[in-house]
Amino acid sequence: MTARVLVVDDIPANVKLLEAKLGAEYFDVVTAGSGEQALALIDKEMPDIVLLDVMMPGMDGFEVCTRIKANPATAHLPVVMVTALDQVADRIQGLEAGADDFLTKPVNDVALFARVRSLVRLKTMVDELRLRQATGESMGLAETADLPFSEPPGRGRILIVEDREQSSQRIVETLNGEHDIDLVPHTSEAIIRAKGSEYDLVISSLSLDKQDGLRFCAMLRSLDTTRQTPILAIVDEGDLKRLVRALDIGVNDYLMWPIERNELIARVRTQLRRKRYSDRLRQSLQLSLEMAVTDQLTGLFNRRYMSRHLNTLMADSAGKQVSFLLLDVDFFKQINDTYGHDVGDEVLREFAGRISANVRGIDLACRYGGEEFVVVMPDTDMSFAYMVAERLRQSVADAPFATGSAPRPVPVTISIGVAASACGETPEVLLKRADQALYRAKRDGRNRVVADAA
């Protein structure tokens, strides 16, 4: 996997060295000699990851990272601090500023490249979600969403997999007050727990006794229910081979034994923050998809969804009858003229609710347009469809619609046309016959059900 990497360092020799190493691994490298230049290049070049030195004149790396994370357009951009600073306090300060990792020089090249590739993979996924979100907004399928990245992640539910009692207790004691913790010593039980519960983070030791921590992480990444769950691996100091394998498998972050408590807290917060952000993007995307196929006023499927699914539905019902109900609110224009369009909208919403309450889960209820609705009933003959239509007509006629805007309940009646499919009949022909039956119902006095026999 290649990516565009921004290298930021005020020492030209360091920049040239990293540029040469990254170029040899086929990364596209952009360089900056100061914090101000780095921020300008981020807006211009749109890198996939930033490798940032801390000790720079003027604006240091901590401030650069803070500014990157404070900008909504770049907050999701991975930042790795690569610096000569080796104190725990410096590492924690970098993580709290928003850095995704803090590597002390000299950095092993293999570990650095594996970390860069791991973070770029995660950014690529987030970029795809952001692009779909933006597409939904531009098409009017979703409102413009304010999805802050850097807000506090709040309380998380964390699964810890560690079979050494002293080590596990240290982790639990560090996180227990701030998060909900489940501690499991065996990977087999952890898989069952992870599949059955929604965890915000999994912390797993890779040095389990007679168990394969890497295989456990790989299994989490292969399961649909845990594929997106962040994994924080704990690796023995110096175990570079296992660390690189973990990052290749899809582990999100790592810690070295012995664990420093504040660093553990900072890395957990970072992973929870990214998880919350990705979850909000997915929820926004799901809402956009629902809006694309749903009528916003009534909550039923829209005409576009019905049109695209009718052929599939008819094909799946080969050899069985499919029935259509075409429903229309009688004298709807008079309701709007008498009570106002706000009452008219409430009547349509209530009518959609009564349709949903009187049809089966397998039936497809849609708003066809205006005050017309369609119910598609798979594996249903004419007599059953007619019975459902008559029950629905009575449920409307017998109970006037109470609205918040009208001074009294609004009396409403409906007319329904029913048609059941004949052998080889297309959805268009079946819908036209239901429409003809509806026309006869309205012509003959409304508030009635009329069936059109094939």
CORKAPE-V816267 format. One record per pair of residues at least 24 apart in sequence whose C-alpha atoms are under 10 Angstrom apart, sorted by the first residue. I is the first residue (numbers start at 1). J is the second residue. If there is no record, write none. Layout:
i:I j:J
i:I j:J
This chain:
i:1 j:25
i:1 j:26
i:1 j:27
i:1 j:116
i:1 j:117
i:1 j:118
i:1 j:120
i:1 j:121
i:2 j:26
i:2 j:27
i:2 j:28
i:2 j:48
i:2 j:116
i:2 j:117
i:2 j:120
i:2 j:121
i:3 j:27
i:3 j:28
i:3 j:29
i:3 j:47
i:3 j:48
i:3 j:49
i:3 j:116
i:3 j:117
i:3 j:120
i:3 j:121
i:3 j:124
i:4 j:28
i:4 j:29
i:4 j:30
i:4 j:45
i:4 j:46
i:4 j:47
i:4 j:48
i:4 j:49
i:4 j:50
i:4 j:120
i:5 j:29
i:5 j:30
i:5 j:31
i:5 j:45
i:5 j:46
i:5 j:47
i:5 j:48
i:5 j:49
i:5 j:50
i:5 j:51
i:5 j:116
i:5 j:120
i:6 j:30
i:6 j:31
i:6 j:32
i:6 j:38
i:6 j:41
i:6 j:42
i:6 j:45
i:6 j:46
i:6 j:47
i:6 j:48
i:6 j:49
i:6 j:50
i:6 j:51
i:6 j:52
i:6 j:79
i:7 j:31
i:7 j:32
i:7 j:33
i:7 j:38
i:7 j:47
i:7 j:49
i:7 j:50
i:7 j:51
i:7 j:52
i:7 j:53
i:7 j:80
i:7 j:82
i:8 j:32
i:8 j:33
i:8 j:34
i:8 j:35
i:8 j:37
i:8 j:38
i:8 j:39
i:8 j:50
i:8 j:51
i:8 j:52
i:8 j:53
i:8 j:54
i:8 j:56
i:8 j:61
i:8 j:64
i:8 j:81
i:8 j:82
i:9 j:33
i:9 j:34
i:9 j:35
i:9 j:38
i:9 j:51
i:9 j:52
i:9 j:53
i:9 j:54
i:9 j:55
i:9 j:56
i:9 j:60
i:9 j:61
i:9 j:82
i:9 j:83
i:10 j:34
i:10 j:35
i:10 j:53
i:10 j:54
i:10 j:55
i:10 j:56
i:10 j:57
i:11 j:53
i:11 j:55
i:11 j:56
i:14 j:53
i:15 j:53
i:18 j:51
i:18 j:109
i:21 j:109
i:21 j:113
i:22 j:109
i:22 j:112
i:22 j:113
i:22 j:116
i:25 j:113
i:27 j:113
i:27 j:116
i:27 j:117
i:33 j:57
i:34 j:58
i:34 j:59
i:34 j:60
i:34 j:61
i:34 j:64
i:35 j:59
i:35 j:60
i:35 j:61
i:35 j:62
i:35 j:63
i:35 j:64
i:35 j:65
i:35 j:67
i:36 j:60
i:36 j:64
i:38 j:64
i:38 j:68
i:39 j:64
i:39 j:65
i:39 j:67
i:39 j:68
i:39 j:74
i:42 j:68
i:42 j:74
i:42 j:77
i:43 j:73
i:43 j:74
i:46 j:74
i:46 j:77
i:47 j:74
i:47 j:77
i:47 j:78
i:48 j:76
i:48 j:77
i:48 j:78
i:48 j:79
i:48 j:116
i:48 j:119
i:48 j:120
i:48 j:121
i:48 j:123
i:48 j:124
i:48 j:127
i:49 j:76
i:49 j:77
i:49 j:78
i:49 j:79
i:49 j:80
i:49 j:116
i:49 j:117
i:49 j:119
i:49 j:120
i:49 j:123
i:50 j:77
i:50 j:78
i:50 j:79
i:50 j:80
i:50 j:81
i:50 j:82
i:50 j:99
i:50 j:116
i:51 j:78
i:51 j:79
i:51 j:80
i:51 j:81
i:51 j:82
i:51 j:83
i:51 j:99
i:51 j:101
i:51 j:102
i:51 j:103
i:51 j:112
i:51 j:116
i:52 j:79
i:52 j:80
i:52 j:81
i:52 j:82
i:52 j:83
i:52 j:99
i:52 j:102
i:52 j:103
i:53 j:80
i:53 j:81
i:53 j:82
i:53 j:83
i:53 j:84
i:53 j:85
i:53 j:102
i:53 j:103
i:54 j:81
i:54 j:82
i:54 j:83
i:54 j:84
i:54 j:85
i:54 j:90
i:54 j:94
i:54 j:102
i:55 j:83
i:55 j:84
i:55 j:85
i:61 j:94
i:61 j:97
i:61 j:99
i:62 j:90
i:62 j:93
i:62 j:94
i:62 j:95
i:62 j:96
i:62 j:97
i:62 j:98
i:62 j:99
i:63 j:94
i:63 j:97
i:64 j:97
i:65 j:94
i:65 j:95
i:65 j:96
i:65 j:97
i:65 j:98
i:65 j:99
i:65 j:100
i:66 j:94
i:66 j:96
i:66 j:97
i:66 j:98
i:66 j:99
i:66 j:150
i:67 j:97
i:67 j:98
i:68 j:97
i:68 j:98
i:68 j:99
i:69 j:97
i:69 j:98
i:69 j:99
i:69 j:148
i:69 j:149
i:69 j:150
i:70 j:97
i:70 j:98
i:70 j:148
i:70 j:149
i:70 j:150
i:70 j:151
i:71 j:148
i:71 j:149
i:71 j:150
i:72 j:146
i:72 j:147
i:72 j:148
i:72 j:149
i:72 j:150
i:73 j:148
i:73 j:149
i:74 j:149
i:75 j:148
i:75 j:149
i:75 j:150
i:76 j:122
i:76 j:123
i:76 j:126
i:76 j:127
i:76 j:148
i:76 j:149
i:76 j:150
i:76 j:274
i:76 j:277
i:76 j:278
i:77 j:119
i:77 j:120
i:77 j:122
i:77 j:123
i:77 j:126
i:77 j:127
i:78 j:116
i:78 j:119
i:78 j:120
i:78 j:122
i:78 j:123
i:79 j:116
i:79 j:119
i:80 j:112
i:80 j:115
i:80 j:116
i:80 j:119
i:82 j:106
i:82 j:107
i:82 j:112
i:83 j:107
i:88 j:260
i:88 j:262
i:88 j:263
i:89 j:262
i:89 j:263
i:91 j:262
i:91 j:263
i:91 j:266
i:92 j:260
i:92 j:261
i:92 j:262
i:92 j:263
i:92 j:264
i:92 j:265
i:92 j:266
i:92 j:267
i:93 j:262
i:93 j:263
i:93 j:266
i:94 j:266
i:95 j:263
i:95 j:265
i:95 j:266
i:95 j:267
i:95 j:269
i:95 j:270
i:96 j:262
i:96 j:263
i:96 j:265
i:96 j:266
i:96 j:267
i:96 j:269
i:96 j:270
i:97 j:150
i:97 j:266
i:98 j:150
i:98 j:266
i:98 j:267
i:98 j:269
i:98 j:270
i:98 j:273
i:99 j:266
i:99 j:267
i:99 j:270
i:100 j:252
i:100 j:253
i:100 j:266
i:100 j:267
i:100 j:270
i:100 j:271
i:101 j:253
i:101 j:254
i:101 j:267
i:101 j:270
i:108 j:240
i:110 j:240
i:110 j:241
i:110 j:244
i:111 j:240
i:111 j:241
i:111 j:243
i:111 j:244
i:111 j:245
i:111 j:247
i:112 j:244
i:113 j:244
i:114 j:243
i:114 j:244
i:114 j:245
i:114 j:246
i:114 j:247
i:114 j:248
i:115 j:243
i:115 j:244
i:115 j:247
i:115 j:248
i:115 j:251
i:115 j:252
i:115 j:253
i:115 j:254
i:116 j:247
i:117 j:247
i:117 j:248
i:117 j:250
i:118 j:244
i:118 j:246
i:118 j:247
i:118 j:248
i:118 j:249
i:118 j:250
i:118 j:251
i:118 j:252
i:118 j:253
i:119 j:247
i:119 j:250
i:119 j:251
i:119 j:252
i:119 j:253
i:121 j:248
i:121 j:250
i:121 j:252
i:122 j:250
i:122 j:252
i:122 j:274
i:125 j:278
i:126 j:274
i:126 j:277
i:126 j:278
i:126 j:281
i:126 j:282
i:128 j:281
i:129 j:278
i:129 j:279
i:129 j:280
i:129 j:281
i:129 j:282
i:129 j:284
i:129 j:285
i:130 j:278
i:130 j:281
i:130 j:282
i:130 j:284
i:130 j:285
i:131 j:281
i:131 j:285
i:132 j:281
i:132 j:282
i:132 j:284
i:132 j:285
i:132 j:288
i:132 j:289
i:133 j:281
i:133 j:282
i:133 j:283
i:133 j:284
i:133 j:285
i:133 j:286
i:133 j:287
i:133 j:288
i:134 j:285
i:135 j:285
i:135 j:288
i:136 j:284
i:136 j:285
i:136 j:287
i:136 j:288
i:136 j:289
i:136 j:291
i:136 j:292
i:137 j:284
i:137 j:285
i:137 j:288
i:139 j:288
i:139 j:292
i:140 j:288
i:140 j:291
i:140 j:292
i:141 j:285
i:141 j:287
i:141 j:288
i:141 j:289
i:141 j:290
i:141 j:291
i:141 j:292
i:141 j:293
i:142 j:284
i:142 j:285
i:142 j:286
i:142 j:287
i:142 j:288
i:142 j:289
i:142 j:290
i:142 j:291
i:142 j:292
i:143 j:284
i:143 j:287
i:143 j:288
i:144 j:284
i:145 j:280
i:145 j:281
i:145 j:284
i:146 j:280
i:147 j:276
i:147 j:277
i:147 j:278
i:147 j:280
i:147 j:281
i:147 j:284
i:148 j:273
i:148 j:276
i:148 j:277
i:148 j:280
i:149 j:273
i:149 j:274
i:149 j:275
i:149 j:276
i:149 j:277
i:149 j:278
i:149 j:280
i:150 j:270
i:150 j:273
i:150 j:274
i:150 j:276
i:150 j:277
i:151 j:273
i:151 j:276
i:151 j:277
i:152 j:269
i:152 j:270
i:152 j:272
i:152 j:273
i:152 j:276
i:153 j:268
i:153 j:269
i:153 j:270
i:153 j:271
i:153 j:272
i:153 j:273
i:153 j:274
i:153 j:275
i:153 j:276
i:153 j:277
i:154 j:178
i:154 j:179
i:154 j:269
i:154 j:272
i:154 j:273
i:154 j:276
i:155 j:179
i:155 j:180
i:155 j:200
i:155 j:269
i:155 j:272
i:156 j:180
i:156 j:181
i:156 j:199
i:156 j:200
i:156 j:201
i:156 j:268
i:156 j:269
i:156 j:272
i:156 j:273
i:156 j:276
i:157 j:181
i:157 j:182
i:157 j:197
i:157 j:198
i:157 j:199
i:157 j:200
i:157 j:201
i:157 j:202
i:157 j:272
i:158 j:182
i:158 j:183
i:158 j:198
i:158 j:199
i:158 j:200
i:158 j:201
i:158 j:202
i:158 j:203
i:158 j:230
i:158 j:231
i:158 j:268
i:158 j:272
i:159 j:183
i:159 j:184
i:159 j:190
i:159 j:193
i:159 j:194
i:159 j:197
i:159 j:198
i:159 j:199
i:159 j:200
i:159 j:201
i:159 j:202
i:159 j:203
i:159 j:204
i:159 j:231
i:160 j:184
i:160 j:185
i:160 j:190
i:160 j:201
i:160 j:202
i:160 j:203
i:160 j:204
i:160 j:205
i:160 j:232
i:160 j:233
i:161 j:185
i:161 j:186
i:161 j:187
i:161 j:189
i:161 j:190
i:161 j:191
i:161 j:202
i:161 j:203
i:161 j:204
i:161 j:205
i:161 j:206
i:161 j:208
i:161 j:213
i:161 j:216
i:161 j:233
i:161 j:234
i:162 j:186
i:162 j:187
i:162 j:203
i:162 j:204
i:162 j:205
i:162 j:206
i:162 j:207
i:162 j:208
i:162 j:209
i:162 j:213
i:162 j:234
i:163 j:187
i:163 j:204
i:163 j:205
i:163 j:207
i:163 j:208
i:163 j:209
i:163 j:210
i:163 j:211
i:164 j:205
i:164 j:207
i:164 j:208
i:164 j:209
i:167 j:205
i:167 j:257
i:167 j:258
i:167 j:259
i:168 j:204
i:168 j:205
i:170 j:259
i:170 j:260
i:170 j:261
i:171 j:203
i:171 j:259
i:171 j:260
i:171 j:261
i:171 j:264
i:171 j:265
i:173 j:261
i:174 j:260
i:174 j:261
i:174 j:262
i:174 j:264
i:174 j:265
i:175 j:261
i:175 j:262
i:175 j:264
i:175 j:265
i:175 j:268
i:178 j:265
i:179 j:268
i:185 j:209
i:185 j:211
i:186 j:210
i:186 j:211
i:186 j:213
i:186 j:216
i:187 j:211
i:187 j:212
i:187 j:213
i:187 j:215
i:187 j:216
i:187 j:217
i:187 j:219
i:188 j:216
i:190 j:216
i:190 j:220
i:191 j:216
i:191 j:217
i:191 j:219
i:191 j:220
i:191 j:223
i:191 j:226
i:194 j:220
i:194 j:223
i:194 j:225
i:194 j:226
i:194 j:229
i:195 j:220
i:195 j:223
i:195 j:224
i:195 j:225
i:195 j:226
i:196 j:225
i:196 j:226
i:197 j:225
i:197 j:226
i:198 j:225
i:198 j:226
i:198 j:229
i:199 j:225
i:199 j:226
i:199 j:229
i:199 j:230
i:200 j:226
i:200 j:228
i:200 j:229
i:200 j:230
i:200 j:231
i:200 j:268
i:200 j:271
i:200 j:272
i:200 j:273
i:200 j:275
i:200 j:276
i:201 j:226
i:201 j:228
i:201 j:229
i:201 j:230
i:201 j:231
i:201 j:232
i:201 j:252
i:201 j:268
i:201 j:269
i:201 j:271
i:201 j:272
i:201 j:275
i:202 j:226
i:202 j:229
i:202 j:230
i:202 j:231
i:202 j:232
i:202 j:233
i:202 j:251
i:202 j:268
i:202 j:271
i:203 j:230
i:203 j:231
i:203 j:232
i:203 j:233
i:203 j:234
i:203 j:251
i:203 j:253
i:203 j:254
i:203 j:255
i:203 j:268
i:204 j:231
i:204 j:232
i:204 j:233
i:204 j:234
i:204 j:235
i:204 j:251
i:204 j:254
i:205 j:232
i:205 j:233
i:205 j:234
i:205 j:235
i:205 j:236
i:205 j:254
i:205 j:255
i:205 j:256
i:205 j:257
i:206 j:233
i:206 j:234
i:206 j:235
i:206 j:236
i:206 j:239
i:206 j:242
i:206 j:243
i:206 j:246
i:206 j:254
i:207 j:233
i:207 j:234
i:207 j:235
i:207 j:236
i:207 j:239
i:207 j:242
i:213 j:242
i:213 j:246
i:214 j:242
i:214 j:243
i:214 j:245
i:214 j:246
i:214 j:247
i:214 j:249
i:214 j:251
i:215 j:246
i:215 j:249
i:217 j:246
i:217 j:249
i:217 j:250
i:217 j:251
i:218 j:246
i:218 j:248
i:218 j:249
i:218 j:250
i:218 j:251
i:219 j:249
i:220 j:249
i:220 j:250
i:220 j:251
i:221 j:249
i:221 j:250
i:221 j:251
i:222 j:249
i:228 j:275
i:228 j:278
i:228 j:279
i:229 j:271
i:229 j:272
i:229 j:275
i:230 j:268
i:230 j:271
i:230 j:272
i:230 j:274
i:230 j:275
i:231 j:268
i:231 j:271
i:232 j:264
i:232 j:267
i:232 j:268
i:232 j:271
i:234 j:258
i:234 j:259
i:235 j:259
i:293 j:366
i:294 j:366
i:294 j:367
i:295 j:366
i:295 j:367
i:295 j:368
i:295 j:369
i:296 j:349
i:297 j:345
i:297 j:346
i:297 j:348
i:297 j:349
i:297 j:352
i:297 j:367
i:298 j:345
i:298 j:346
i:298 j:347
i:298 j:348
i:298 j:349
i:298 j:350
i:298 j:351
i:298 j:352
i:298 j:353
i:298 j:366
i:298 j:367
i:299 j:349
i:299 j:352
i:299 j:353
i:299 j:365
i:299 j:366
i:299 j:367
i:300 j:349
i:300 j:352
i:300 j:353
i:300 j:355
i:300 j:356
i:300 j:364
i:300 j:365
i:300 j:366
i:300 j:367
i:300 j:368
i:300 j:373
i:301 j:364
i:301 j:365
i:301 j:366
i:301 j:367
i:301 j:368
i:301 j:373
i:301 j:374
i:302 j:365
i:302 j:366
i:302 j:367
i:302 j:368
i:302 j:369
i:302 j:373
i:302 j:374
i:303 j:365
i:303 j:366
i:303 j:367
i:303 j:368
i:303 j:369
i:303 j:373
i:303 j:374
i:304 j:366
i:304 j:367
i:304 j:368
i:305 j:364
i:305 j:366
i:305 j:367
i:306 j:364
i:306 j:365
i:306 j:366
i:306 j:367
i:306 j:368
i:306 j:374
i:306 j:375
i:306 j:376
i:307 j:368
i:307 j:427
i:307 j:428
i:309 j:364
i:310 j:364
i:310 j:376
i:310 j:426
i:310 j:427
i:310 j:428
i:311 j:426
i:311 j:427
i:311 j:428
i:312 j:427
i:313 j:364
i:313 j:376
i:313 j:377
i:313 j:378
i:313 j:427
i:314 j:376
i:314 j:378
i:314 j:379
i:314 j:421
i:314 j:424
i:314 j:425
i:314 j:426
i:314 j:427
i:315 j:424
i:315 j:426
i:316 j:378
i:316 j:379
i:317 j:378
i:317 j:379
i:317 j:380
i:318 j:379
i:318 j:423
i:318 j:424
i:319 j:379
i:319 j:422
i:319 j:423
i:319 j:424
i:320 j:378
i:320 j:379
i:320 j:380
i:320 j:381
i:320 j:421
i:320 j:422
i:320 j:423
i:321 j:377
i:321 j:378
i:321 j:379
i:321 j:380
i:321 j:381
i:321 j:382
i:321 j:420
i:321 j:421
i:321 j:422
i:321 j:423
i:322 j:376
i:322 j:377
i:322 j:378
i:322 j:379
i:322 j:380
i:322 j:381
i:322 j:382
i:322 j:385
i:322 j:419
i:322 j:420
i:322 j:421
i:322 j:422
i:322 j:425
i:322 j:427
i:322 j:430
i:323 j:363
i:323 j:375
i:323 j:376
i:323 j:377
i:323 j:378
i:323 j:379
i:323 j:380
i:323 j:381
i:323 j:382
i:323 j:383
i:323 j:384
i:323 j:385
i:323 j:386
i:323 j:418
i:323 j:419
i:323 j:420
i:323 j:421
i:323 j:422
i:323 j:430
i:323 j:431
i:323 j:434
i:324 j:363
i:324 j:364
i:324 j:374
i:324 j:375
i:324 j:376
i:324 j:377
i:324 j:378
i:324 j:380
i:324 j:381
i:324 j:382
i:324 j:385
i:324 j:386
i:324 j:389
i:324 j:416
i:324 j:417
i:324 j:418
i:324 j:419
i:324 j:420
i:324 j:421
i:324 j:427
i:324 j:430
i:324 j:431
i:324 j:432
i:324 j:433
i:324 j:434
i:324 j:435
i:324 j:451
i:325 j:365
i:325 j:373
i:325 j:374
i:325 j:375
i:325 j:376
i:325 j:377
i:325 j:385
i:325 j:386
i:325 j:388
i:325 j:389
i:325 j:416
i:325 j:417
i:325 j:418
i:325 j:419
i:325 j:420
i:325 j:431
i:325 j:434
i:325 j:435
i:325 j:437
i:325 j:438
i:325 j:449
i:325 j:450
i:325 j:451
i:326 j:366
i:326 j:367
i:326 j:368
i:326 j:372
i:326 j:373
i:326 j:374
i:326 j:375
i:326 j:376
i:326 j:389
i:326 j:415
i:326 j:416
i:326 j:417
i:326 j:418
i:326 j:419
i:326 j:431
i:326 j:432
i:326 j:433
i:326 j:434
i:326 j:435
i:326 j:436
i:326 j:437
i:326 j:438
i:326 j:439
i:326 j:449
i:327 j:355
i:327 j:367
i:327 j:368
i:327 j:371
i:327 j:372
i:327 j:373
i:327 j:374
i:327 j:375
i:327 j:389
i:327 j:392
i:327 j:393
i:327 j:414
i:327 j:415
i:327 j:416
i:327 j:417
i:327 j:418
i:327 j:434
i:327 j:435
i:327 j:438
i:327 j:449
i:328 j:368
i:328 j:369
i:328 j:370
i:328 j:371
i:328 j:372
i:328 j:373
i:328 j:374
i:328 j:413
i:328 j:414
i:328 j:415
i:328 j:416
i:328 j:417
i:328 j:438
i:328 j:439
i:328 j:441
i:328 j:442
i:328 j:446
i:328 j:447
i:329 j:370
i:329 j:371
i:329 j:372
i:329 j:373
i:329 j:396
i:329 j:412
i:329 j:413
i:329 j:414
i:329 j:415
i:329 j:416
i:329 j:446
i:329 j:447
i:330 j:371
i:330 j:372
i:330 j:412
i:330 j:413
i:330 j:414
i:330 j:415
i:330 j:416
i:330 j:442
i:330 j:445
i:330 j:446
i:330 j:447
i:331 j:371
i:331 j:412
i:331 j:413
i:331 j:414
i:331 j:442
i:331 j:446
i:332 j:370
i:332 j:371
i:332 j:412
i:332 j:413
i:332 j:414
i:333 j:371
i:335 j:410
i:335 j:411
i:335 j:412
i:338 j:406
i:339 j:405
i:339 j:406
i:339 j:407
i:339 j:410
i:340 j:405
i:340 j:406
i:342 j:403
i:342 j:404
i:342 j:405
i:342 j:406
i:343 j:401
i:343 j:402
i:343 j:403
i:343 j:404
i:343 j:405
i:343 j:406
i:343 j:410
i:344 j:371
i:344 j:403
i:344 j:405
i:344 j:406
i:344 j:410
i:345 j:371
i:345 j:403
i:346 j:401
i:346 j:402
i:346 j:403
i:346 j:404
i:346 j:405
i:346 j:406
i:347 j:371
i:347 j:400
i:347 j:401
i:347 j:402
i:347 j:403
i:347 j:410
i:347 j:411
i:347 j:412
i:348 j:372
i:348 j:373
i:348 j:401
i:350 j:396
i:350 j:401
i:350 j:402
i:350 j:403
i:351 j:392
i:351 j:395
i:351 j:396
i:351 j:401
i:351 j:412
i:351 j:414
i:354 j:392
i:354 j:393
i:354 j:395
i:354 j:396
i:355 j:388
i:355 j:389
i:355 j:392
i:355 j:393
i:355 j:395
i:355 j:396
i:356 j:392
i:357 j:392
i:357 j:395
i:358 j:388
i:358 j:389
i:358 j:391
i:358 j:392
i:358 j:395
i:359 j:385
i:359 j:388
i:359 j:389
i:359 j:391
i:359 j:392
i:360 j:388
i:371 j:414
i:372 j:414
i:372 j:415
i:372 j:416
i:373 j:416
i:374 j:416
i:374 j:417
i:374 j:431
i:374 j:434
i:375 j:418
i:376 j:419
i:376 j:420
i:376 j:431
i:377 j:420
i:378 j:420
i:378 j:421
i:379 j:420
i:380 j:420
i:380 j:421
i:381 j:419
i:381 j:420
i:381 j:421
i:382 j:418
i:382 j:419
i:382 j:420
i:382 j:421
i:382 j:451
i:382 j:452
i:382 j:453
i:382 j:454
i:383 j:418
i:383 j:420
i:383 j:451
i:385 j:418
i:385 j:419
i:385 j:420
i:385 j:451
i:386 j:416
i:386 j:417
i:386 j:418
i:386 j:419
i:386 j:420
i:386 j:449
i:386 j:450
i:386 j:451
i:387 j:449
i:389 j:415
i:389 j:416
i:389 j:417
i:389 j:418
i:389 j:448
i:389 j:449
i:389 j:450
i:389 j:451
i:390 j:415
i:390 j:416
i:390 j:447
i:390 j:448
i:390 j:449
i:390 j:450
i:391 j:449
i:392 j:416
i:392 j:449
i:393 j:447
i:393 j:448
i:393 j:449
i:394 j:447
i:394 j:448
i:396 j:447
i:397 j:447
i:412 j:447
i:413 j:446
i:413 j:447
i:413 j:448
i:414 j:441
i:414 j:442
i:414 j:446
i:414 j:447
i:414 j:448
i:414 j:449
i:415 j:439
i:415 j:440
i:415 j:441
i:415 j:442
i:415 j:443
i:415 j:445
i:415 j:446
i:415 j:447
i:415 j:448
i:415 j:449
i:415 j:450
i:416 j:440
i:416 j:441
i:416 j:442
i:416 j:446
i:416 j:447
i:416 j:448
i:416 j:449
i:416 j:450
i:416 j:451
i:417 j:441
i:417 j:442
i:417 j:448
i:417 j:449
i:417 j:450
i:417 j:451
i:417 j:452
i:418 j:449
i:418 j:450
i:418 j:451
i:418 j:452
i:418 j:453
i:419 j:450
i:419 j:451
i:419 j:452
i:419 j:453
i:419 j:454
i:420 j:451
i:420 j:452
i:420 j:453
i:420 j:454
i:421 j:453
i:421 j:454
i:422 j:453
i:422 j:454
i:423 j:454
i:425 j:454
i:430 j:454
